[in-house]
Amino acid sequence: MELRELRAFVAVVEEGGLSAAARRLHVSQPALSQTVGGLERQLGVKLLVRGSTGVRATEAGTALLGEARAVLARYEQAVRSMGRYTGPGGGALRVGVPLELPAGLLDPAVAELAAAHPDTRVQARHLSTAEQLAALQAGELDVGFLRERPPGREFDALPVVRERLGVLVAVERAAELAGPDGIRLDALAGLEWVGFPRSGSPAWYDELTAVLRGHGLDLGPEPPQGQTLIADVKLAAVASGRAFALAPPGWQQPLPEHVTWSPLVGHPLVRRTWAVWPADSHRRDLGVFVAALDRSANG
């Protein structure tokens, strides 16, 4: 069992339902349901039952609730006890990174960190926004790069990049659709959007799809939960001539011969990325890293 699974289970029981627990944990309800379901499968017992008044713990769930609370409390105590050793820095700085983070974005911050704290090494993990937020809440990441800013006061956040998204289309489609300033978003009607699951970044997904639908695009069914939108998947679908994908300018992946990138007229889609870290962190190496990001983003 992982800490994030125990946190999820405790939140569902304490809130009396998946919706309220999902809001408390800042994750999507399907992702939370999947986490709790996975915990039940691991243990081989039913932990929760749904009733007319919400969700309640079974006898096994009640037993786990007490154990989970004790484990989480002991973990928090261990973190507090180690604070005097980890405060200045040193060890590993665990960083969450989404797909398609702009090339070179982290280089200045990593360089300053190496100069100021040579004993700190950066450990990067590729995770979606929802996965990063869960890992931050579980104490498994020190800083993440999220496509949406978490609400509340649990985390501090710094905007680090704004990207005006363009469109990847087959070369023959671009010849039909592109004007002198690029492709109009509504001209993509009739093509399939190669998107990502809402569970990966709910707020960004909702913002993005609202704009697409507002321009008359039929998005079809949501991609399966857990599907990772890697570059090869995008390009293979786009190359068929029946689909489009969104990508920033200067996309790092080499484009096949039959695929091209074009700007969108009027820049209707802007993707934002925030650096996010626990508001109560006292790590000096993290402070150096964040300060360098701030200078790079706003200098």
MOVEN-V626765 format. One record per residue. N is the residue number from 1. RES is the residue in one small letter. PSI is psi as a letter, one per 20 degrees, with the letter a starting at -180 (NA if undefined). Layout:
N;RES;PSI, N;RES;PSI
This chain:
1;m;q, 2;e;q, 3;l;h, 4;r;h, 5;e;g, 6;l;g, 7;r;g, 8;a;g, 9;f;g, 10;v;g, 11;a;g, 12;v;g, 13;v;g, 14;e;h, 15;e;i, 16;g;j, 17;g;q, 18;l;h, 19;s;g, 20;a;h, 21;a;h, 22;a;g, 23;r;g, 24;r;h, 25;l;i, 26;h;l, 27;v;r, 28;s;q, 29;q;g, 30;p;h, 31;a;h, 32;l;g, 33;s;h, 34;q;h, 35;t;g, 36;v;h, 37;g;h, 38;g;h, 39;l;g, 40;e;h, 41;r;h, 42;q;g, 43;l;i, 44;g;k, 45;v;q, 46;k;p, 47;l;h, 48;l;q, 49;v;q, 50;r;p, 51;g;a, 52;s;h, 53;t;j, 54;g;b, 55;v;p, 56;r;q, 57;a;q, 58;t;a, 59;e;g, 60;a;h, 61;g;h, 62;t;h, 63;a;g, 64;l;h, 65;l;g, 66;g;g, 67;e;g, 68;a;g, 69;r;h, 70;a;g, 71;v;g, 72;l;h, 73;a;g, 74;r;h, 75;y;g, 76;e;h, 77;q;h, 78;a;g, 79;v;g, 80;r;g, 81;s;h, 82;m;i, 83;g;h, 84;r;i, 85;y;h, 86;t;i, 87;g;g, 88;p;h, 89;g;a, 90;g;q, 91;g;c, 92;a;p, 93;l;o, 94;r;o, 95;v;p, 96;g;p, 97;v;p, 98;p;r, 99;l;q, 100;e;k, 101;l;p, 102;p;p, 103;a;p, 104;g;i, 105;l;g, 106;l;i, 107;d;g, 108;p;h, 109;a;g, 110;v;h, 111;a;g, 112;e;h, 113;l;g, 114;a;h, 115;a;g, 116;a;h, 117;h;m, 118;p;i, 119;d;i, 120;t;p, 121;r;q, 122;v;p, 123;q;o, 124;a;q, 125;r;p, 126;h;o, 127;l;q, 128;s;r, 129;t;g, 130;a;g, 131;e;h, 132;q;g, 133;l;g, 134;a;g, 135;a;h, 136;l;g, 137;q;h, 138;a;i, 139;g;k, 140;e;i, 141;l;q, 142;d;h, 143;v;q, 144;g;r, 145;f;o, 146;l;q, 147;r;i, 148;e;q, 149;r;p, 150;p;q, 151;p;r, 152;g;a, 153;r;j, 154;e;h, 155;f;q, 156;d;q, 157;a;q, 158;l;p, 159;p;p, 160;v;h, 161;v;q, 162;r;p, 163;e;p, 164;r;o, 165;l;q, 166;g;a, 167;v;p, 168;l;p, 169;v;r, 170;a;q, 171;v;g, 172;e;h, 173;r;g, 174;a;h, 175;a;h, 176;e;h, 177;l;h, 178;a;p, 179;g;a, 180;p;h, 181;d;j, 182;g;b, 183;i;p, 184;r;q, 185;l;h, 186;d;i, 187;a;i, 188;l;i, 189;a;p, 190;g;i, 191;l;q, 192;e;p, 193;w;p, 194;v;n, 195;g;a, 196;f;q, 197;p;q, 198;r;h, 199;s;h, 200;g;h, 201;s;n, 202;p;g, 203;a;g, 204;w;h, 205;y;g, 206;d;g, 207;e;g, 208;l;g, 209;t;h, 210;a;g, 211;v;g, 212;l;g, 213;r;h, 214;g;i, 215;h;j, 216;g;j, 217;l;p, 218;d;o, 219;l;i, 220;g;a, 221;p;q, 222;e;q, 223;p;q, 224;p;q, 225;q;p, 226;g;i, 227;q;p, 228;t;p, 229;l;n, 230;i;r, 231;a;g, 232;d;h, 233;v;g, 234;k;g, 235;l;h, 236;a;g, 237;a;g, 238;v;h, 239;a;h, 240;s;i, 241;g;i, 242;r;j, 243;a;r, 244;f;q, 245;a;q, 246;l;q, 247;a;q, 248;p;r, 249;p;q, 250;g;k, 251;w;p, 252;q;h, 253;q;p, 254;p;p, 255;l;p, 256;p;r, 257;e;h, 258;h;j, 259;v;q, 260;t;q, 261;w;q, 262;s;q, 263;p;q, 264;l;p, 265;v;p, 266;g;i, 267;h;m, 268;p;i, 269;l;o, 270;v;p, 271;r;p, 272;r;q, 273;t;p, 274;w;q, 275;a;p, 276;v;p, 277;w;q, 278;p;p, 279;a;h, 280;d;j, 281;s;p, 282;h;j, 283;r;p, 284;r;h, 285;d;h, 286;l;h, 287;g;g, 288;v;g, 289;f;g, 290;v;g, 291;a;h, 292;a;h, 293;l;g, 294;d;g, 295;r;g, 296;s;h, 297;a;h, 298;n;j, 299;g;NA
